[in-house]
Amino acid sequence: MAASSSSALIPSSSSSLGSSSKYQVFLSFTGEDTRKGFTCHLYKALKDAGIDAFMDDEEIEVGEKFSERILKAIEESRYYVVILSQGYADSKWCLRELVAMESVAMSPQHEKVIIPVFYYVEPSDVRHQRNTFENAFKKHEVLYDPTDVKEWRQAMTKVGERQGHVINHESNKKEVELIQEIVEGIGVT
């Protein structure tokens, strides 16, 4: 559960993004929890460092189809920063993004990196869908197709198993330090 250094999260090869990548980073988050705070500050820090990042309200234009634009941005990105907050699993869009990111990242022809940020949640709660994640999935099981919910659970388990950044009340790390660590880790490749 300890936070890791950014170098452990970024592949050692310094392969280029390739011509198919429009964005270096796709930010996956639930707006209610982090949009106006952590995610906004991370997006600005990435942009200030010259890193092209996708954040839905900054990149989707009026009239564009949300789902198509999100899926295209996932395909066009090299890094996925998944900000797992207490409300993340409440959003079916976040869960759909997570399934798409895991699917693309697992494809052998892509070099994609998923970087989880456990934002005031425990990695084991994400991995095992406990606490707020359990409550969200109980609601989803009533409202949505069981096949979708199973995919969402599997993707949540996979992201919870990944090495990531942890920020919570027990950590001594400030949010600004974590943001800088993420930016520097992405910027070195």
Phi and psi in degrees as GROMACS dihedral restraints (atoms count N, CA, C in turn):
[ dihedral_restraints ]
;  ai    aj    ak    al  type     phi  dphi    fc
    3     4     5     6     1   -71.9    20    10
    4     5     6     7     1   147.7    20    10
    6     7     8     9     1   -68.6    20    10
    7     8     9    10     1   146.9    20    10
    9    10    11    12     1  -108.5    20    10
   10    11    12    13     1   165.2    20    10
   12    13    14    15     1   -77.1    20    10
   13    14    15    16     1   154.9    20    10
   15    16    17    18     1   -63.7    20    10
   16    17    18    19     1   -29.2    20    10
   18    19    20    21     1   -65.9    20    10
   19    20    21    22     1   -26.1    20    10
   21    22    23    24     1   -75.8    20    10
   22    23    24    25     1   -17.8    20    10
   24    25    26    27     1   -95.4    20    10
   25    26    27    28     1   -17.2    20    10
   27    28    29    30     1  -106.5    20    10
   28    29    30    31     1   134.4    20    10
   30    31    32    33     1   -59.1    20    10
   31    32    33    34     1   148.9    20    10
   33    34    35    36     1   -73.5    20    10
   34    35    36    37     1   -25.6    20    10
   36    37    38    39     1   -72.1    20    10
   37    38    39    40     1   143.8    20    10
   39    40    41    42     1  -104.6    20    10
   40    41    42    43     1    54.3    20    10
   42    43    44    45     1   -67.3    20    10
   43    44    45    46     1   148.5    20    10
   45    46    47    48     1   -75.2    20    10
   46    47    48    49     1   165.0    20    10
   48    49    50    51     1   -69.1    20    10
   49    50    51    52     1   -24.5    20    10
   51    52    53    54     1    82.8    20    10
   52    53    54    55     1   163.0    20    10
   54    55    56    57     1   -74.2    20    10
   55    56    57    58     1   -16.7    20    10
   57    58    59    60     1   -84.4    20    10
   58    59    60    61     1    -8.0    20    10
   60    61    62    63     1   -94.4    20    10
   61    62    63    64     1   114.7    20    10
   63    64    65    66     1   -84.7    20    10
   64    65    66    67     1   -38.3    20    10
   66    67    68    69     1  -113.2    20    10
   67    68    69    70     1   146.6    20    10
   69    70    71    72     1   -83.0    20    10
   70    71    72    73     1   -33.5    20    10
   72    73    74    75     1  -134.5    20    10
   73    74    75    76     1   135.2    20    10
   75    76    77    78     1  -111.7    20    10
   76    77    78    79     1   125.3    20    10
   78    79    80    81     1   -97.8    20    10
   79    80    81    82     1   120.4    20    10
   81    82    83    84     1  -110.3    20    10
   82    83    84    85     1   123.7    20    10
   84    85    86    87     1  -162.3    20    10
   85    86    87    88     1   162.3    20    10
   87    88    89    90     1   -98.8    20    10
   88    89    90    91     1   124.1    20    10
   90    91    92    93     1   -59.0    20    10
   91    92    93    94     1   -37.5    20    10
   93    94    95    96     1   -58.0    20    10
   94    95    96    97     1   -37.6    20    10
   96    97    98    99     1   -85.6    20    10
   97    98    99   100     1   -40.5    20    10
   99   100   101   102     1  -134.4    20    10
  100   101   102   103     1    -4.8    20    10
  102   103   104   105     1   -55.3    20    10
  103   104   105   106     1   -48.8    20    10
  105   106   107   108     1   -87.5    20    10
  106   107   108   109     1    -0.2    20    10
  108   109   110   111     1  -122.7    20    10
  109   110   111   112     1  -103.1    20    10
  111   112   113   114     1   -53.8    20    10
  112   113   114   115     1   -50.8    20    10
  114   115   116   117     1   -64.8    20    10
  115   116   117   118     1   -42.6    20    10
  117   118   119   120     1   -61.2    20    10
  118   119   120   121     1   -42.7    20    10
  120   121   122   123     1   -68.0    20    10
  121   122   123   124     1   -38.2    20    10
  123   124   125   126     1   -65.1    20    10
  124   125   126   127     1   -45.6    20    10
  126   127   128   129     1   -57.7    20    10
  127   128   129   130     1   -46.5    20    10
  129   130   131   132     1   -63.7    20    10
  130   131   132   133     1   -41.8    20    10
  132   133   134   135     1   -64.7    20    10
  133   134   135   136     1   -38.5    20    10
  135   136   137   138     1   -63.9    20    10
  136   137   138   139     1   -48.5    20    10
  138   139   140   141     1   -60.7    20    10
  139   140   141   142     1   -43.5    20    10
  141   142   143   144     1   -62.4    20    10
  142   143   144   145     1   -28.2    20    10
  144   145   146   147     1   -86.9    20    10
  145   146   147   148     1     3.6    20    10
  147   148   149   150     1    80.5    20    10
  148   149   150   151     1    19.8    20    10
  150   151   152   153     1  -100.9    20    10
  151   152   153   154     1   122.3    20    10
  153   154   155   156     1   -73.4    20    10
  154   155   156   157     1   121.5    20    10
  156   157   158   159     1  -126.4    20    10
  157   158   159   160     1   150.1    20    10
  159   160   161   162     1  -108.6    20    10
  160   161   162   163     1   121.7    20    10
  162   163   164   165     1  -131.0    20    10
  163   164   165   166     1   123.8    20    10
  165   166   167   168     1   -48.1    20    10
  166   167   168   169     1   -48.9    20    10
  168   169   170   171     1   -73.7    20    10
  169   170   171   172     1   -14.1    20    10
  171   172   173   174     1   -92.9    20    10
  172   173   174   175     1   -24.1    20    10
  174   175   176   177     1  -113.1    20    10
  175   176   177   178     1   -20.7    20    10
  177   178   179   180     1   -91.5    20    10
  178   179   180   181     1   124.2    20    10
  180   181   182   183     1   -87.8    20    10
  181   182   183   184     1   156.7    20    10
  183   184   185   186     1   -57.3    20    10
  184   185   186   187     1   131.8    20    10
  186   187   188   189     1    95.0    20    10
  187   188   189   190     1   -16.7    20    10
  189   190   191   192     1   -73.2    20    10
  190   191   192   193     1   147.9    20    10
  192   193   194   195     1   -76.6    20    10
  193   194   195   196     1   119.5    20    10
  195   196   197   198     1   -57.0    20    10
  196   197   198   199     1   -53.6    20    10
  198   199   200   201     1   -63.5    20    10
  199   200   201   202     1   -42.1    20    10
  201   202   203   204     1   -65.3    20    10
  202   203   204   205     1   -41.4    20    10
  204   205   206   207     1   -67.3    20    10
  205   206   207   208     1   -39.7    20    10
  207   208   209   210     1   -63.3    20    10
  208   209   210   211     1   -49.1    20    10
  210   211   212   213     1   -63.0    20    10
  211   212   213   214     1   -38.0    20    10
  213   214   215   216     1   -65.4    20    10
  214   215   216   217     1   -41.9    20    10
  216   217   218   219     1   -64.0    20    10
  217   218   219   220     1   -36.4    20    10
  219   220   221   222     1   -63.2    20    10
  220   221   222   223     1   -46.5    20    10
  222   223   224   225     1   -59.7    20    10
  223   224   225   226     1   -37.0    20    10
  225   226   227   228     1   -86.1    20    10
  226   227   228   229     1     0.2    20    10
  228   229   230   231     1  -103.7    20    10
  229   230   231   232     1   154.3    20    10
  231   232   233   234     1   -97.5    20    10
  232   233   234   235     1   -39.4    20    10
  234   235   236   237     1  -116.9    20    10
  235   236   237   238     1   142.7    20    10
  237   238   239   240     1  -118.1    20    10
  238   239   240   241     1   113.3    20    10
  240   241   242   243     1   -98.1    20    10
  241   242   243   244     1   111.0    20    10
  243   244   245   246     1  -102.4    20    10
  244   245   246   247     1   110.1    20    10
  246   247   248   249     1   -93.5    20    10
  247   248   249   250     1    97.6    20    10
  249   250   251   252     1   -87.7    20    10
  250   251   252   253     1   100.4    20    10
  252   253   254   255     1  -109.2    20    10
  253   254   255   256     1   178.3    20    10
  255   256   257   258     1   -59.2    20    10
  256   257   258   259     1   -33.6    20    10
  258   259   260   261     1   -94.9    20    10
  259   260   261   262     1     2.6    20    10
  261   262   263   264     1   -55.1    20    10
  262   263   264   265     1   -48.8    20    10
  264   265   266   267     1   -73.0    20    10
  265   266   267   268     1   -11.0    20    10
  267   268   269   270     1   -69.9    20    10
  268   269   270   271     1   -24.3    20    10
  270   271   272   273     1   -92.5    20    10
  271   272   273   274     1   117.3    20    10
  273   274   275   276     1   -65.0    20    10
  274   275   276   277     1   -28.5    20    10
  276   277   278   279     1   -67.5    20    10
  277   278   279   280     1   -42.5    20    10
  279   280   281   282     1   -61.1    20    10
  280   281   282   283     1   -42.1    20    10
  282   283   284   285     1   -66.9    20    10
  283   284   285   286     1   -38.3    20    10
  285   286   287   288     1   -64.5    20    10
  286   287   288   289     1   -41.6    20    10
  288   289   290   291     1   -59.6    20    10
  289   290   291   292     1   -44.7    20    10
  291   292   293   294     1   -61.4    20    10
  292   293   294   295     1   -43.4    20    10
  294   295   296   297     1   -61.4    20    10
  295   296   297   298     1   -45.2    20    10
  297   298   299   300     1   -63.3    20    10
  298   299   300   301     1   -42.9    20    10
  300   301   302   303     1   -64.2    20    10
  301   302   303   304     1   -44.6    20    10
  303   304   305   306     1   -62.3    20    10
  304   305   306   307     1   -41.0    20    10
  306   307   308   309     1   -63.6    20    10
  307   308   309   310     1   -47.8    20    10
  309   310   311   312     1   -66.5    20    10
  310   311   312   313     1   -42.0    20    10
  312   313   314   315     1   -65.1    20    10
  313   314   315   316     1   -30.2    20    10
  315   316   317   318     1   -80.1    20    10
  316   317   318   319     1   -15.3    20    10
  318   319   320   321     1   -68.6    20    10
  319   320   321   322     1   127.5    20    10
  321   322   323   324     1   -63.6    20    10
  322   323   324   325     1   -23.6    20    10
  324   325   326   327     1   -83.3    20    10
  325   326   327   328     1    -5.0    20    10
  327   328   329   330     1  -109.6    20    10
  328   329   330   331     1   145.8    20    10
  330   331   332   333     1  -113.3    20    10
  331   332   333   334     1    82.9    20    10
  333   334   335   336     1  -112.5    20    10
  334   335   336   337     1   150.1    20    10
  336   337   338   339     1  -128.1    20    10
  337   338   339   340     1   126.6    20    10
  339   340   341   342     1  -100.0    20    10
  340   341   342   343     1   123.5    20    10
  342   343   344   345     1  -116.4    20    10
  343   344   345   346     1   101.7    20    10
  345   346   347   348     1   -77.6    20    10
  346   347   348   349     1   141.7    20    10
  348   349   350   351     1  -119.4    20    10
  349   350   351   352     1   112.8    20    10
  351   352   353   354     1   -87.5    20    10
  352   353   354   355     1    93.0    20    10
  354   355   356   357     1   -92.4    20    10
  355   356   357   358     1    96.4    20    10
  357   358   359   360     1    57.5    20    10
  358   359   360   361     1    32.9    20    10
  360   361   362   363     1  -135.9    20    10
  361   362   363   364     1   155.1    20    10
  363   364   365   366     1   -88.6    20    10
  364   365   366   367     1   135.6    20    10
  366   367   368   369     1   -53.5    20    10
  367   368   369   370     1   -36.8    20    10
  369   370   371   372     1   -67.6    20    10
  370   371   372   373     1   -30.2    20    10
  372   373   374   375     1   -68.7    20    10
  373   374   375   376     1   -35.5    20    10
  375   376   377   378     1   -68.5    20    10
  376   377   378   379     1   -51.3    20    10
  378   379   380   381     1   -57.4    20    10
  379   380   381   382     1   -42.2    20    10
  381   382   383   384     1  -104.9    20    10
  382   383   384   385     1     6.4    20    10
  384   385   386   387     1    48.8    20    10
  385   386   387   388     1    63.6    20    10
  387   388   389   390     1  -109.7    20    10
  388   389   390   391     1   166.7    20    10
  390   391   392   393     1    57.7    20    10
  391   392   393   394     1  -125.6    20    10
  393   394   395   396     1   -62.6    20    10
  394   395   396   397     1   -30.2    20    10
  396   397   398   399     1   -69.4    20    10
  397   398   399   400     1   -41.0    20    10
  399   400   401   402     1   -61.4    20    10
  400   401   402   403     1   -46.6    20    10
  402   403   404   405     1   -59.9    20    10
  403   404   405   406     1   -41.9    20    10
  405   406   407   408     1   -63.5    20    10
  406   407   408   409     1   -44.3    20    10
  408   409   410   411     1   -69.2    20    10
  409   410   411   412     1   -30.9    20    10
  411   412   413   414     1   -61.9    20    10
  412   413   414   415     1   -40.5    20    10
  414   415   416   417     1   -67.2    20    10
  415   416   417   418     1   -43.2    20    10
  417   418   419   420     1   -62.6    20    10
  418   419   420   421     1   -35.7    20    10
  420   421   422   423     1   -63.0    20    10
  421   422   423   424     1   -27.2    20    10
  423   424   425   426     1   -83.2    20    10
  424   425   426   427     1   -36.5    20    10
  426   427   428   429     1   -93.0    20    10
  427   428   429   430     1   -26.8    20    10
  429   430   431   432     1  -123.5    20    10
  430   431   432   433     1   165.5    20    10
  432   433   434   435     1   -57.6    20    10
  433   434   435   436     1   132.5    20    10
  435   436   437   438     1   -57.6    20    10
  436   437   438   439     1   -32.3    20    10
  438   439   440   441     1   -65.6    20    10
  439   440   441   442     1   -41.7    20    10
  441   442   443   444     1   -62.8    20    10
  442   443   444   445     1   -46.5    20    10
  444   445   446   447     1   -62.3    20    10
  445   446   447   448     1   -38.9    20    10
  447   448   449   450     1   -63.0    20    10
  448   449   450   451     1   -43.9    20    10
  450   451   452   453     1   -61.2    20    10
  451   452   453   454     1   -42.4    20    10
  453   454   455   456     1   -63.0    20    10
  454   455   456   457     1   -42.8    20    10
  456   457   458   459     1   -62.3    20    10
  457   458   459   460     1   -44.7    20    10
  459   460   461   462     1   -61.9    20    10
  460   461   462   463     1   -43.5    20    10
  462   463   464   465     1   -64.5    20    10
  463   464   465   466     1   -39.5    20    10
  465   466   467   468     1   -65.0    20    10
  466   467   468   469     1   -40.9    20    10
  468   469   470   471     1   -61.9    20    10
  469   470   471   472     1   -45.7    20    10
  471   472   473   474     1   -61.8    20    10
  472   473   474   475     1   -45.4    20    10
  474   475   476   477     1   -67.6    20    10
  475   476   477   478     1   -32.6    20    10
  477   478   479   480     1   -69.6    20    10
  478   479   480   481     1   -20.6    20    10
  480   481   482   483     1   -85.9    20    10
  481   482   483   484     1   -14.1    20    10
  483   484   485   486     1   -76.9    20    10
  484   485   486   487     1   149.3    20    10
  486   487   488   489     1   -68.0    20    10
  487   488   489   490     1   134.9    20    10
  489   490   491   492     1  -151.4    20    10
  490   491   492   493     1  -173.5    20    10
  492   493   494   495     1   -94.6    20    10
  493   494   495   496     1   136.9    20    10
  495   496   497   498     1  -118.9    20    10
  496   497   498   499     1   128.2    20    10
  498   499   500   501     1  -131.1    20    10
  499   500   501   502     1   125.9    20    10
  501   502   503   504     1  -155.4    20    10
  502   503   504   505     1  -174.0    20    10
  504   505   506   507     1   -68.1    20    10
  505   506   507   508     1   -24.3    20    10
  507   508   509   510     1   -84.0    20    10
  508   509   510   511     1   -22.3    20    10
  510   511   512   513     1   -76.8    20    10
  511   512   513   514     1   149.5    20    10
  513   514   515   516     1   -87.0    20    10
  514   515   516   517     1    -6.2    20    10
  516   517   518   519     1   -77.4    20    10
  517   518   519   520     1   135.4    20    10
  519   520   521   522     1   -86.6    20    10
  520   521   522   523     1   153.7    20    10
  522   523   524   525     1   -56.9    20    10
  523   524   525   526     1   -41.1    20    10
  525   526   527   528     1   -62.2    20    10
  526   527   528   529     1   -35.6    20    10
  528   529   530   531     1   -68.3    20    10
  529   530   531   532     1   -40.6    20    10
  531   532   533   534     1   -64.6    20    10
  532   533   534   535     1   -43.6    20    10
  534   535   536   537     1   -59.1    20    10
  535   536   537   538     1   -46.0    20    10
  537   538   539   540     1   -61.8    20    10
  538   539   540   541     1   -40.5    20    10
  540   541   542   543     1   -62.1    20    10
  541   542   543   544     1   -42.9    20    10
  543   544   545   546     1   -64.3    20    10
  544   545   546   547     1   -47.7    20    10
  546   547   548   549     1   -60.6    20    10
  547   548   549   550     1   -46.2    20    10
  549   550   551   552     1   -63.9    20    10
  550   551   552   553     1   -39.7    20    10
  552   553   554   555     1   -62.9    20    10
  553   554   555   556     1   -41.3    20    10
  555   556   557   558     1   -73.6    20    10
  556   557   558   559     1   -37.5    20    10
  558   559   560   561     1   -69.7    20    10
  559   560   561   562     1   -17.3    20    10
  561   562   563   564     1   -81.6    20    10
  562   563   564   565     1   -12.9    20    10
